[in-house]
């Protein structure tokens, strides 16, 4: 497999993934991915993308429930 950015060789490894969403920051340090051996660009397969989307949906539900209850995450511990 070749990198779409630099045409380098892709190897199995892990890559970080993070995003800011609906007022919170989400970060994973080591998501399984194909990583370019030349430029480091990651490519996440559909399984990992689905797991990330499922986790984000759960966080969206939790943050909506907290907002509806008037609690903040620090108050609910």
C-alpha positions in Angstrom: 0.0 0.0 0.0 1.3 3.5 -0.9 0.7 6.8 1.0 -1.7 9.0 -0.9 0.3 12.1 0.2 3.9 11.2 -0.5 3.7 7.7 -2.1 5.8 6.2 0.7 5.3 2.7 2.0 2.5 2.1 4.5 3.2 -0.2 7.5 1.0 -1.4 10.3 1.3 0.5 13.5 -0.6 2.9 15.7 -1.3 6.6 15.5 -2.8 9.3 17.8 -6.3 10.6 17.0 -7.8 13.7 18.6 -10.5 16.2 17.9 -12.5 19.0 19.6 -16.2 18.3 19.5 -19.2 20.0 21.1 -17.1 21.8 23.7 -14.9 18.9 24.7 -11.5 17.5 23.6 -11.2 13.8 22.8 -7.8 12.1 22.3 -6.5 8.5 21.9 -2.8 7.9 21.9 -2.5 4.7 20.0 -5.2 3.8 17.5 -4.4 0.8 15.1 -3.6 2.2 11.7 -1.5 2.0 8.6 1.2 4.6 9.0 3.4 6.0 6.2 7.1 5.1 6.8 8.2 8.2 5.0 5.9 11.1 6.2 4.0 9.5 9.1 0.5 10.1 7.7 -2.0 7.6 9.3 -4.8 5.8 7.5 -7.4 4.3 9.8 -9.4 1.3 8.5 -13.2 1.2 8.6 -13.2 -0.9 11.8 -11.3 1.7 13.8 -13.3 4.5 12.3 -16.5 2.7 13.4 -15.2 2.2 16.9 -14.2 5.9 17.1 -17.6 7.0 15.9 -19.3 4.7 18.4 -17.3 6.2 21.2 -18.0 9.7 20.1 -21.8 8.9 19.9 -21.6 7.7 23.5 -19.8 10.8 24.6 -22.4 13.0 22.8 -25.2 11.1 24.7 -23.4 11.6 28.0 -22.7 15.2 27.5 -26.3 15.8 26.5 -27.5 14.0 29.6 -25.2 16.1 31.8 -26.3 19.3 30.2 -30.0 18.4 30.7 -29.4 17.6 34.3 -27.5 20.8 34.9 -24.4 18.9 36.2 -20.9 19.3 35.1 -18.6 16.3 34.8 -16.8 17.3 38.0 -20.1 17.5 39.9 -21.2 14.0 38.8 -18.2 12.2 40.4 
